């Protein structure tokens, strides 16, 4: 942890780590661990309070957008953000580093060069702890890490794929990759109905200081808890989407241009529709439909049981308007990179690793790997006509392990949210009802969501976000945090 009067603080341009900031004694104090800043505020006699805007984002979007955290006056910055101390307050400035116009296109695009860059970054990540574990989904990014680890001589790497009993295709594909490479493969089949699941979540919630609403968080916690410990480094394939351009479909571009959510009066019209109907998001801000997938609660839903709820639609609309100089086709790409990557996909793995004392690492977010890939010629980064990205990665894998990316498709970790909720609805109800963030009206809301779930409507994200925030509040903010601050006070006194 450091405190000084630096003119400017920069977030990591590839989000290999997050930087947390707060003001103590008129100076910015920074750390890569949010708990350090909570202790620093406590020691200085400053409050450690909840930021209700951040909680609203978790309920409405499934993640907290930087620079917010769930703690008032504690901020986080990563890709695209800088911070300054101006007139006693922290101000934030944005400049996304991977705009199309910034790419020089001058890197030698031989697949061997990519392999060497990625092997060096993967070897460094593997060496961080005695035990290295790769979360292998059989997709492009994680498969490339397995190939890079093998090339770097890390034959001890364990590759873990998690799935469910009725979703084994991903596991089979990953196992075939490991068989080619001679790497150890382990399948973690998430037992959604297990009585151990609630206990696992309680243990997780008691030690993790920031909640994450990524719908796959529970599956990630289960897999990492079963496979890792304090001696483990967890390798995750996230990070390449920051700098590899993903050409949008014409329909996506049309939505950004024509979505009516930017106009006055639409918000009221939107509130008349249930949040889970398929066409409701057409009335959202131009950016919202491209955040996390699925149906989420809105301000008109959450203010019923959460009096401090704020309208996050306004935030996303302002983000869209602030990006007026950015071509529409880049708006979706940039927003997902700056907000969804750090706040959901990468935080999911960071939180799950933290819960068992492991270290999460993202070799694709290595600075040299990012710079090499970003400055590749355009046709080696993406194929606009075919709407494909990561062309050089595809070629590298095709040459080395006969990997057919088109046949495999985009692989993402699966998690039966509906099955989990149906199996543990009583646990969910108890945790949500016990959370003092919500008013008594929460009971009626949960009843409605559960009833809609039983009728086949997509209310899973709403229930899961309520559960994850409630778990964090019940077991960390009310339980673990006071204990951590008390221990910090004792250490200071000693």
N, C-alpha and C positions, 0 to 999 in steps of 0.2 A: 504494500500500500504506500502511496506517495501523496504528498500535498505540496503544492507550490503555486506560483503565480504565472504559470505558463500562459502565453498569449492564446494558444489554441491546442485543443486536444483532438486527436483524430481517432476514429474507430478503425479497427482492422479492416482493410479494404476487401478482404475475402472472408471475413467472419470466422477465421480459424480460432478466434477468441472474441469475447465481448468485453468491453470496458465500461465499468460502472463509475458514476460520478455523483458527488453530493458536495454541499458547501458546509464547511466546519470552520468557525473562527474567521470568516471572511475569505477563506481560500477554498479552491476546489481540491477535494480529496478524491483520489482515483484508485481503483483496484480491479483486478479481473475476477474478484469474488464479491458478490453482493453482501455476504455475511460480514465481511470486513467493514463495510460502510455502515451497516446497521449497528455494529459494535461501536464504531467511531462516533456515530450520532448519539448513541446512548451514553457514552462516556462524557461527551460534551454537554449533556443535559438537553439534547434536542429530541423532539418526539419521533417515534417510529410509528407512523400512521399508514393507513391503507389509502391508496389512490383509487377513488371510485370510478374514474374514467377508465383506468386499466381493467378493472373488474367488468365494466360494461363491455369493453372490447372482447374480453374472454367469453362472455355470454353471447355476444352478437357475431363475433368473427372467429372465435376459437383460438386467438392468440393476442398478445399484447404488442402493439407496434412500437418500435423504437422511436423516440428516446424514452418512452414511458416504461416504468416498472410498476409492480403492484404496490410499491411503497412511495408515498408522497415525498417529493423533493429528493428522490433517489432515481437516477436516470441510467440508461444504458445506451451505448453507441457502438455501431459496427459499420458494416458496409455503407458507404455513401454519406455518413454523418460526421460532422465536426462540431465541437462545442467551445464556447468562449465565456469567460467571466466578464460581464459588462454591467457596470453600475450595481454590483452586488448580487447579480442574478446570472444564471447560466442561460445563454442563448444558443440555439442550434441552427446549423446551416447544412444544406444538402448539396452534394454533387456526386451523382452516380458515376463511378470510374469506368464502367464498361459500356458506354454508349457506342453505337456502331461507328460513329464518325471519328472516334478516338483510335480505332484499330489501325495499325500500320500495315498489316498484311505482309510483313517482310520475313517471317520465320520459315525456316526450312521444314517442310511438312512431311518429312520421311517418318513413317510409323516408328522406326527405331529411336528417333529423337524423343518422341512422346514417351516411349517405354522407359528410356533412361531417366527423363525428368520425373516420371511418376514413380519409378523404382526407388530413386533417391529419397523422395518424400515419404514413400511407404516404409522404407527401411528406417528412416528417422522416427516415424511414428511407432513402429514395432519395438524399437529400442527404448522407448520411454518407460516401459515396465517389463518385468520378467515374462509375463504371460500375455500374448497378443491374440486377440479375437477379432475376426472380421464378420460383420453382419452382411451376409451374402444373400442377395435377393435374386440372383441370376440376371439382373438387369445390366445395362451397359456399364454404369459407373462402378458398382461393386465387383462385377466380374473383372473389370480392368484392374482393380486393386489386387485381386487374387493373382492375376497374371504378373503384376508388378512385384508383389511380394515374393513370388516364386523366382522371378528373374533376379531379385536382390539376394537370394539365398536364404530367405526366411522360411525354411521348410517346416518349422515348428508351428507356423500359423494355424490356428483353428478357425474354420469357417462355419458359422452358425446361421442356419436358415430357420425362421419361425413361420409357422402356418397353423392350420386347423385340420381336424380329422377329415373333413370333407373337401379340403383345399390342398391337395398334395402336389399339384403340377409344379409349383414353384420350387418345392423341396426337391423333386426329382431332377429338375433342370440344374439346380445348384449342385446337387450331388454328382451329376455327370461332368460338370466343369471341374470339380475337385478331383474326380477320378482321372481326368486328362492330365491335370497338373501334378498329381501325386500329393495333394494336400489333404489334411484330415477334415472331414465334414461331419457336422452334428446337426441333426434335425431337432428343433424344439417345437413340439406340437402343443399349442396352447390349449389347456383343458379349461375351457370357458366355464363349465359348470362346477368346477372343483370348489370345495369348501375352503381351500387354501387361498383362493383369489382375494377375498376381502381382507384377510390377514396380511397378505403381501402388500395390498394397497395402503393399509394402515401403517405398515412399517415404512413404506415409501413416503407417505405424506408427512410422517413425523420428522424427516431429516432433510427434505428438499425445500429450499426457501422460496422458490418461484413456481407457481402452478403452470401447467401446460395443457391446453385443450386439444392438442392434436388427436384426432380420433384413434390413432394407432398407439397412443401413449401406453395404454394398459398392456398391450401385447409386447411392446418394447421392454417394459419393466419386467414382465414375466420372463422373457428370454434372457435378458442380461442378469437378472437375479439368479437364474438357474445355471448360467455359464461363466460368470465372472465374480471377482472379489477384489480386494484392495491391491492385489498384485497385477491386476489386469489393465491392459489398454484396449479400448474398444474402438475399432476402425469402422467408420461409417462412410458410405459413398457420396454423401451430400457435398455440395460445394461447387461442382462444375457448372451448374445452371446459372451461376452468377455471371459467367463470361462467355458461355456458348449460347449464341443467339438461337431462339426457337421461333421460327417463322409462324405467324398466326394464320389460322384459317380465315378465308374471306368473311365467313359469318362472324367470327370473333371481332374482326375489325369493324364490321357493320354495327355490332352491338355497342362498341365503344363510341362510335360516331352518332348513333341514333337513339341510344337508351334515353327514355324520357325522365329518368330520375334526377337529372340536373335542373329541372324546371320547378318553379314554385307551385305549390298545390298538390304535387304528386305524392308527397309524404303522407298527407291525409288520406288520399285515395289508397295508398299502399296499406295503411293501417286497417282498412276494411276487409282485407284478405287474410286468411290464415297464413302464417309464415311458411308452412310446409307445402303449399300448392306449387306446382312446377313452374308456373309463370309469374310467381310473385316477385322474383328477383329482377324481372324486366323493369320494375318500377324503382329499383335501387339506384345508387350512384353509379356512374360509368365504370368505376373501378371494382366495386364490391363483387360482381359476379366472377371475378378472376382471382379471388383470394382462395381460401380453403373451400373445397367442394362440399356440397350438401346444404341442407336447410338449417338455419340458425335463428335464434330468437332475435327480436328487434326491440327498440326502445319502447314501442307501444305495448309490447308483451312484458318486458322486464320491470317497467315502472310500477306494475301492479303489485309486485312483491319485493321490489328493490327500490326504495324511495330515492336513493342517490344515483339512480341510473341516468346516464347521459345519452344523447342521440348521436351515435357514432356515424350515422349516415352523413351528418354535417361534416365530420372529420374527413371522410373519404371523398366527399364532394369537393372540399377545399383542397385536398391533395390533387384531385384531377385538375382543378382550375390552376393550381400552382405549377403544374407541369405543362402549361400552355405552349411552351416553346418546343416541347418534345413531340415528335411525330406520333400520331395515334397508335401506329403499329408497335411502337416501343413502350407505350404507356403501361400495357399489361405486363410485359416482360420486366420492366424496371420495378414496378410496384411489388410484384411477387418476389423479386430478388431482395429488395430492401426490407420487406416486412415479413413475408411468409417464411422464407428460408430461415432467418435467424430466430423468428418468434415461434415457429411451429416445428418444422422438420428437424433442424439442428438441435433445438432445445429439447425435443423429445428424447434424443439420444443422450444429450448432456445430463438431463435430469435422471434418466434411468441408470446411467453410469454412476452418477453422484450418489444415488441411493444405496449402492453397495461399496462405495469408496473407490470405484474404478475411474479411469481417465478416458474421456472421449477424445478421439482425434479424427481429423478430416483431411486426409492426404490431398484430395482434390483442391483444398483451399490453401495449399502451400503457395507462397507468393511467386516463386519461380515457375511453378507449374501453371499458375494463372496467367502470368505474363506471357509465357510461351504460347499457350493456347489462344489467348485473346488476340495476339498479333499474328496468327496464322492467316494465310490468304482466305478470302471469303468462302471460296468453294470447298475449303477443307474444314471450315467451321459449320457451315449449314448449306442445305439445298433448299432454296426458296420454293422452286417449282414443286418439288416433292414433299415439302413441309417436313424435312428431316433435319435434325441437328446432330452435332458431334460426328461429323463425317470421318474425320481422321481416327477417332476412337473406334468406330465401326470397322474401318479398314485394318487397324492394328489387331483387333480381336479376330477378324476373319482370317488374317494371315497366320496368327499364332496358335489358335485353338479351333479354327473352322467355325467360329461363332456366327450364326445367322441372326442378326439383330431383328430383321423383319419377321422371321419366324417366331422368335421368342417374344417380340413385342415389348412394350414398356412394362417392366415388372415393378410392382409396388407391394409392400407388405400388406397382407390382408388381415382383417380383424372383424369378427362377427359381432358388431356393436349390438345389434338387436338381440342376438342369442345371449350375450353377456347380461344385458339389462333384464331380459326375461328370467334368467337364472338367478339373478341377485337383486331383484327389484326391492325386496324388503330391506336389504342392506343400503341400497341407494336412498330409499325413503328416509331411513333413520339418520343417515349422514346429512342429507339435505335439510331435514327438519331440525337437526341440532345446530345448524349454522345460524349464528345471530346476525349475520349480514342481511338475512331475509326477514320480511315481516310475516305474521301468521298467514297471510294470503298465499304463501308458498305452497301450503298443503293443497289448496284447490288447483293451483297451477300444475303441480306434479300429478295430481289425479287426472287432469285433462290430458297431459302429455302421455301418461301411461295408458290411458284409455285409447288415445289416438294410435299409440304404438301397437296395441293389441288389434286395432283395426287395419293394420298394415301401412299406416302413414309414416313418413320419414321424420320422426321426432327424436331419433337416436342422438344426434349431435346436441340438441337442446338438453336432454337428460344427462348426457355425459359431461357437458360443460358445467352444468349445475353441480354434478357430483364432484368433479375435480377441484372446482373452486371451494366447495364445502369441505372436502377432505383437507385441502391446504389450510383453510381458516381454522378448522376444528383441531387439527393435530400439529400444525407448525406455528401459525400465527398466535394461537391461544396456548399451545403446549410447548413445542420445541423452541420457539424464539425466546420467550421469557427465560427459559432455562439456559439458553446460550448466552443471553445478556447477563444473567446472574453469574455465570461462570467467568465471563469476561471481567465483571466487576471484581470478583474475588482475585483473579490474576493480577489486576491493576493494584489492588490493595496489598497483595503480597509483594 
